[in-house]
Amino acid sequence: MEAVGQLSGGIAHDFNNLLTVIIGNAELLNEALRAWPDLQKLATTVRSAGERGAELTRRLLAFSRRQTLIPKEIDCNQLVDSMWQIVRRTIREDIDIKKDLDAGLWRVYADQPQLESALLNLSINSQDAMPGGGSINITTSNMMLDEQYRDQNPEVPPGRYVMISLTDTGEGMSAEVLQHVFEPFYTTKDVGKGTGLGLSMVYGFVKQSNGHLTIYSEPGLGTTVRIYLPAMTSSESPQEDSPNAQAREDYARSTGAENILVVEDDMFVRTYAITCLETLGYRVIAAVDGREALALLAGGIEIDGLFTDVVMPGGINGWELIDRARRLRPGLPVLLCSGYAIETLGAHGRLPDDVVFLNKPYTKADLAGYLRRALDRRIMKQY
């Protein structure tokens, strides 16, 4: 599973570069074709298809534990209650949904939308396993996983966990199916009725959240999936709201006239980024890798901000480029970009407070808002 995860993550990263170009240029075409509604509709279709591809790469990144997570304090009982009506509207009426929630449940620190998506995915899988109707039972409880449990599951640290369990009365799965059930694109459904990424996404999310996932099933007896998430400690505190919301607010003032150094090794992504920034009013200087960027800086070019990819050839990655660029230009505003989640990018996976991070694929609106945030941080520090 680890090898499959690494392969999936690498594929997703490369596709995010391609999707940045496809979605981004379709967006630019859509803007340019306002006078031709029929052609504009074609550009909209291309962008929609690209966004569907982006959703697939997000699921692959989830499985490979390289997605961007925004954890917060969660009361899982409240989450199950809030999801109740959504699950009820989604699942067929011939399926009874029950819940049994532990009143003294500990809190967890996790990404709430991803946990909600995991529960919805599991509920839909249960529905598909009960074509003639049945029942789903969702329970929550506190669990202490000890050293004896770790002896049987070496990857699970002992400690306090919150368990969310979903049990159905469906057809169940054979031992052979269970061996492959978390693998991406593995599905027992008919062609066109499932991507095989639902359980893979749940597995990746739980693992990336330092949790544990088990599944028990027998043919004719139904299936039980248990999600174990580490209970919160007093040292954990909620993070700020999703940067996506802030980026949307910033878009109202996201044009500019500053000089921006763009460092991106992929020619098509670089060209798209330059086009976006120039249409927003910025003056752009481009470099294909970290070495060229540092040579330009050493040569005395005037820049107001740096927009750089993380993973680049040439021996200088985005992290090292930031360090060396700021030795030449102290306080230089930086927007960092990657097709991987920031948490997975090596030893530097914790983002400095004065660096803004943008995930691929991104749109012109995303780039505009995030770059403005990076540039404005320096302005605010001057006052």
C-alpha positions as CSV (number, residue, x, y, z in Angstrom):
1,M,0.0,0.0,0.0
2,E,2.9,2.4,0.7
3,A,4.4,1.8,-2.7
4,V,1.0,2.3,-4.4
5,G,0.5,5.5,-2.4
6,Q,3.9,6.9,-3.5
7,L,3.0,6.1,-7.1
8,S,-0.4,7.6,-6.8
9,G,1.0,10.8,-5.2
10,G,3.5,11.2,-8.0
11,I,0.9,10.8,-10.7
12,A,-1.4,13.3,-9.0
13,H,1.4,15.8,-8.7
14,D,2.2,15.6,-12.4
15,F,-1.4,15.8,-13.4
16,N,-1.9,18.9,-11.2
17,N,0.7,20.7,-13.4
18,L,-1.3,19.7,-16.5
19,L,-4.6,20.6,-15.0
20,T,-3.3,24.0,-14.0
21,V,-2.7,24.7,-17.7
22,I,-6.0,23.1,-18.8
23,I,-8.3,24.8,-16.3
24,G,-6.4,28.1,-16.3
25,N,-6.3,28.5,-20.1
26,A,-9.9,27.4,-20.4
27,E,-10.7,30.2,-17.9
28,L,-8.8,32.8,-19.9
29,L,-10.6,31.6,-23.1
30,N,-13.9,32.0,-21.3
31,E,-13.1,35.6,-20.5
32,A,-11.9,36.3,-24.1
33,L,-15.0,34.7,-25.8
34,R,-17.7,36.7,-24.1
35,A,-18.8,38.0,-27.5
36,W,-19.2,34.5,-28.8
37,P,-21.5,32.6,-26.4
38,D,-21.3,29.3,-28.4
39,L,-17.5,29.3,-28.3
40,Q,-17.5,30.4,-24.7
41,K,-19.7,27.4,-23.8
42,L,-17.0,25.1,-25.3
43,A,-14.4,26.8,-23.0
44,T,-16.7,26.3,-20.0
45,T,-17.0,22.6,-20.9
46,V,-13.2,22.2,-21.0
47,R,-12.8,23.9,-17.7
48,S,-15.6,21.7,-16.1
49,A,-13.8,18.6,-17.4
50,G,-10.5,19.9,-16.0
51,E,-12.1,20.5,-12.6
52,R,-13.4,16.9,-12.6
53,G,-9.9,15.8,-13.2
54,A,-8.7,18.0,-10.4
55,E,-11.2,16.2,-8.1
56,L,-9.7,12.9,-9.1
57,T,-6.2,14.1,-8.3
58,R,-7.4,15.3,-4.9
59,R,-8.6,11.9,-4.2
60,L,-5.3,10.3,-5.2
61,L,-3.5,12.8,-3.0
62,A,-5.9,11.9,-0.2
63,F,-5.0,8.2,-0.6
64,S,-1.2,9.0,-0.8
65,R,-1.6,11.2,2.3
66,R,-0.4,14.3,0.4
67,Q,-3.5,16.4,0.4
68,T,-3.8,19.7,2.2
69,L,-5.6,19.3,5.5
70,I,-6.9,22.2,7.6
71,P,-7.5,20.7,11.0
72,K,-9.7,22.2,13.7
73,E,-11.2,21.1,17.0
74,I,-14.2,18.8,16.3
75,D,-17.0,17.4,18.4
76,C,-17.7,14.2,16.4
77,N,-21.1,13.8,18.0
78,Q,-22.1,17.2,16.6
79,L,-20.6,16.4,13.3
80,V,-22.6,13.1,13.0
81,D,-25.7,15.0,14.0
82,S,-25.1,17.7,11.4
83,M,-24.4,15.1,8.7
84,W,-27.6,13.2,9.6
85,Q,-29.9,15.1,7.3
86,I,-27.4,15.1,4.4
87,V,-27.0,11.3,4.7
88,R,-30.7,10.8,5.1
89,R,-31.4,12.8,1.9
90,T,-28.6,11.0,0.0
91,I,-29.5,7.4,1.0
92,R,-32.5,5.5,-0.4
93,E,-35.7,5.5,1.7
94,D,-35.6,1.7,2.1
95,I,-32.5,1.9,4.2
96,D,-33.0,2.7,8.0
97,I,-30.2,4.9,9.5
98,K,-29.6,4.7,13.2
99,K,-27.1,6.3,15.5
100,D,-25.7,5.6,19.0
101,L,-23.5,8.5,20.3
102,D,-21.3,8.4,23.4
103,A,-22.4,11.4,25.5
104,G,-18.9,11.9,27.0
105,L,-17.0,11.8,23.7
106,W,-13.5,13.3,23.6
107,R,-12.8,15.9,20.9
108,V,-10.5,15.4,18.0
109,Y,-8.3,17.7,15.9
110,A,-8.9,16.9,12.2
111,D,-10.1,18.4,8.9
112,Q,-13.9,18.6,9.2
113,P,-14.9,18.6,5.5
114,Q,-12.7,15.6,4.9
115,L,-14.2,13.7,7.8
116,E,-17.7,14.6,6.6
117,S,-16.8,13.4,3.1
118,A,-15.4,10.2,4.6
119,L,-18.7,9.4,6.4
120,L,-20.7,10.3,3.3
121,N,-18.6,8.0,1.2
122,L,-18.9,5.1,3.7
123,S,-22.7,5.6,3.8
124,I,-23.0,5.5,0.0
125,N,-20.9,2.3,-0.1
126,S,-23.2,0.8,2.5
127,Q,-26.2,1.7,0.4
128,D,-24.7,0.1,-2.7
129,A,-24.2,-3.1,-0.7
130,M,-27.9,-3.2,0.2
131,P,-29.8,-3.3,-3.1
132,G,-32.9,-4.7,-1.3
133,G,-32.8,-2.3,1.6
134,G,-31.4,-2.7,5.1
135,S,-29.9,-0.6,7.9
136,I,-26.9,1.6,8.7
137,N,-25.8,2.1,12.3
138,I,-23.4,4.9,13.1
139,T,-21.8,4.9,16.6
140,T,-19.2,6.9,18.4
141,S,-17.1,6.0,21.5
142,N,-13.9,6.7,23.3
143,M,-11.2,4.1,22.9
144,M,-7.9,3.4,24.7
145,L,-5.6,1.5,22.3
146,D,-2.8,0.0,24.4
147,E,0.5,-1.7,23.7
148,Q,-1.2,-5.1,23.2
149,Y,-3.2,-3.5,20.3
150,R,0.0,-2.1,18.9
151,D,1.6,-5.5,18.9
152,Q,-1.1,-6.6,16.5
153,N,-1.1,-3.2,14.6
154,P,2.5,-1.9,14.7
155,E,1.7,1.3,12.9
156,V,-0.8,2.4,15.6
157,P,0.7,4.4,18.6
158,P,-0.9,3.6,21.9
159,G,-3.2,6.3,23.3
160,R,-6.6,7.8,23.5
161,Y,-8.7,7.7,20.3
162,V,-12.2,8.6,19.3
163,M,-13.9,5.8,17.3
164,I,-16.5,6.4,14.6
165,S,-18.1,3.2,13.5
166,L,-20.4,2.5,10.6
167,T,-22.1,-0.9,10.3
168,D,-24.4,-2.0,7.5
169,T,-26.5,-5.2,6.9
170,G,-25.4,-5.5,3.3
171,E,-24.0,-8.3,1.2
172,G,-20.6,-8.2,2.8
173,M,-17.2,-8.8,1.2
174,S,-15.1,-11.8,0.6
175,A,-11.6,-12.2,2.0
176,E,-10.1,-11.6,-1.5
177,V,-12.0,-8.3,-1.9
178,L,-11.0,-7.2,1.6
179,Q,-7.3,-7.6,0.6
180,H,-7.7,-4.9,-2.1
181,V,-10.5,-2.7,-0.8
182,F,-8.3,0.3,0.0
183,E,-6.4,0.3,-3.3
184,P,-7.2,3.2,-5.6
185,F,-9.4,2.3,-8.7
186,Y,-10.2,-1.1,-7.2
187,T,-14.0,-1.5,-7.4
188,T,-16.5,-4.3,-7.6
189,K,-19.2,-2.0,-9.1
190,D,-20.2,-2.1,-12.7
191,V,-18.3,0.1,-15.2
192,G,-19.4,3.8,-14.9
193,K,-20.9,3.3,-11.4
194,G,-17.8,4.0,-9.3
195,T,-14.2,5.2,-9.5
196,G,-12.8,2.9,-6.8
197,L,-11.5,6.0,-5.0
198,G,-14.0,6.3,-2.2
199,L,-12.5,4.0,0.4
200,S,-9.0,4.9,-0.8
201,M,-9.7,8.5,0.0
202,V,-11.1,7.6,3.5
203,Y,-8.0,5.5,4.1
204,G,-5.6,8.2,3.1
205,F,-7.4,10.9,5.1
206,V,-7.4,8.8,8.3
207,K,-3.7,7.9,8.0
208,Q,-2.7,11.5,7.2
209,S,-4.6,12.5,10.4
210,N,-2.5,10.1,12.4
211,G,-5.5,7.8,12.8
212,H,-6.3,4.2,12.2
213,L,-8.9,2.5,10.0
214,T,-10.2,-1.1,10.2
215,I,-12.8,-2.9,8.2
216,Y,-14.6,-6.2,9.1
217,S,-16.9,-7.9,6.6
218,E,-18.2,-11.4,5.8
219,P,-20.4,-12.4,2.8
220,G,-24.0,-12.2,3.8
221,L,-23.3,-10.7,7.2
222,G,-22.6,-7.0,6.4
223,T,-19.6,-4.7,6.9
224,T,-18.3,-2.6,9.8
225,V,-15.8,0.2,9.2
226,R,-14.1,1.8,12.2
227,I,-12.3,5.1,12.1
228,Y,-10.0,5.9,15.0
229,L,-8.8,9.5,15.3
230,P,-6.4,10.6,18.1
231,A,-8.2,12.5,20.9
232,M,-7.2,16.1,21.3
233,T,-4.5,17.0,23.8
234,S,-4.5,20.3,25.7
235,S,-1.5,21.6,23.6
236,E,-3.4,21.5,20.4
237,S,-5.2,24.6,19.3
238,P,-7.5,25.4,16.3
239,Q,-5.8,26.9,13.3
240,E,-7.1,29.9,11.3
241,D,-9.9,29.6,8.8
242,S,-9.2,28.1,5.4
243,P,-7.0,30.3,3.2
244,N,-9.5,29.8,0.4
245,A,-12.1,32.0,2.1
246,Q,-9.5,34.7,2.7
247,A,-8.3,34.5,-0.9
248,R,-11.8,35.1,-2.2
249,E,-12.1,38.2,0.0
250,D,-8.7,39.4,-1.2
251,Y,-9.7,39.1,-4.9
252,A,-11.7,42.3,-4.8
253,R,-8.3,44.1,-4.5
254,S,-6.1,41.6,-6.2
255,T,-4.6,43.5,-9.1
256,G,-1.2,45.2,-8.8
257,A,1.7,46.9,-10.5
258,E,4.6,45.2,-8.7
259,N,7.6,43.4,-10.2
260,I,7.2,39.6,-9.7
261,L,9.8,37.0,-10.2
262,V,8.1,33.8,-11.4
263,V,10.2,30.6,-11.0
264,E,8.6,27.5,-12.6
265,D,10.3,24.7,-14.5
266,D,7.2,23.5,-16.4
267,M,7.0,25.7,-19.6
268,F,3.3,25.5,-19.9
269,V,2.5,26.3,-16.3
270,R,5.1,29.1,-16.4
271,T,3.5,30.6,-19.5
272,Y,0.0,30.5,-17.9
273,A,1.3,32.1,-14.7
274,I,2.9,34.9,-16.6
275,T,-0.2,35.5,-18.7
276,C,-2.4,35.7,-15.6
277,L,-0.1,38.1,-13.8
278,E,0.4,40.4,-16.7
279,T,-3.4,40.7,-17.3
280,L,-3.6,41.6,-13.6
281,G,-1.2,44.5,-14.1
282,Y,2.0,43.0,-12.7
283,R,5.4,43.2,-14.4
284,V,6.8,39.7,-14.7
285,I,10.4,38.4,-14.8
286,A,10.6,34.6,-15.4
287,A,13.2,31.9,-14.5
288,V,13.1,28.2,-15.3
289,D,14.7,27.1,-12.1
290,G,16.3,28.2,-8.8
291,R,19.8,28.7,-10.3
292,E,18.5,31.1,-12.9
293,A,16.4,32.9,-10.4
294,L,19.4,33.5,-8.1
295,A,21.6,34.6,-11.0
296,L,18.9,37.2,-11.8
297,L,18.8,38.4,-8.2
298,A,22.6,38.6,-8.0
299,G,22.5,40.6,-11.2
300,G,20.5,43.3,-9.5
301,I,17.0,43.0,-10.9
302,E,14.3,44.9,-9.0
303,I,11.5,42.7,-7.7
304,D,8.7,43.2,-5.2
305,G,7.7,39.5,-4.8
306,L,8.7,35.9,-5.6
307,F,6.3,33.3,-6.9
308,T,8.1,29.9,-7.0
309,D,7.3,26.2,-7.3
310,V,8.7,23.9,-4.6
311,V,9.9,20.8,-6.5
312,M,12.3,21.9,-9.3
313,P,15.3,20.4,-11.1
314,G,18.8,21.9,-11.0
315,G,19.6,21.2,-7.3
316,I,17.9,24.2,-5.8
317,N,14.3,23.6,-4.7
318,G,11.8,26.2,-3.6
319,W,12.7,26.1,0.1
320,E,16.4,26.7,-0.6
321,L,15.6,29.4,-3.2
322,I,13.6,31.3,-0.6
323,D,16.4,31.1,2.0
324,R,19.1,32.3,-0.5
325,A,16.9,34.9,-2.1
326,R,16.1,36.5,1.2
327,R,19.8,36.7,2.0
328,L,20.0,38.9,-1.0
329,R,16.7,40.7,-0.5
330,P,15.7,40.6,3.2
331,G,12.0,40.5,3.8
332,L,11.1,39.5,0.2
333,P,7.4,38.6,0.0
334,V,7.0,35.0,-1.2
335,L,4.1,33.0,-2.7
336,L,5.0,29.3,-2.7
337,C,3.3,26.8,-5.0
338,S,3.1,23.0,-5.5
339,G,1.0,20.1,-6.6
340,Y,1.6,18.5,-3.3
341,A,0.2,19.5,0.1
342,I,2.6,21.7,2.1
343,E,2.7,19.1,5.0
344,T,4.3,16.5,2.8
345,L,7.1,18.5,1.3
346,G,10.0,17.2,3.4
347,A,11.6,18.6,6.5
348,H,10.4,22.1,5.6
349,G,6.8,21.0,5.6
350,R,5.8,23.7,8.2
351,L,5.2,26.9,6.3
352,P,6.9,30.1,7.8
353,D,4.4,32.7,9.0
354,D,5.6,35.2,6.3
355,V,5.2,32.8,3.3
356,V,1.8,32.1,1.5
357,F,1.2,28.7,0.0
358,L,-1.0,28.0,-3.1
359,N,-1.9,24.5,-4.2
360,K,-2.0,23.4,-7.9
361,P,-4.2,23.4,-9.9
362,Y,-5.0,27.0,-9.4
363,T,-7.1,29.6,-11.4
364,K,-6.4,33.2,-12.2
365,A,-8.6,34.2,-9.3
366,D,-6.7,32.0,-6.9
367,L,-3.3,33.3,-8.0
368,A,-4.5,36.9,-7.8
369,G,-5.8,36.6,-4.3
370,Y,-2.9,34.6,-2.9
371,L,-0.3,36.8,-4.4
372,R,-2.0,39.9,-3.1
373,R,-1.9,38.4,0.4
374,A,1.8,37.7,0.1
375,L,2.6,41.2,-1.0
376,D,0.3,42.9,1.5
377,R,2.0,41.0,4.5
378,R,5.1,43.1,3.9
379,I,3.1,46.3,3.7
380,M,1.3,45.6,7.0
381,K,4.7,44.9,8.7
382,Q,5.9,48.3,7.8
383,Y,3.3,50.1,9.9
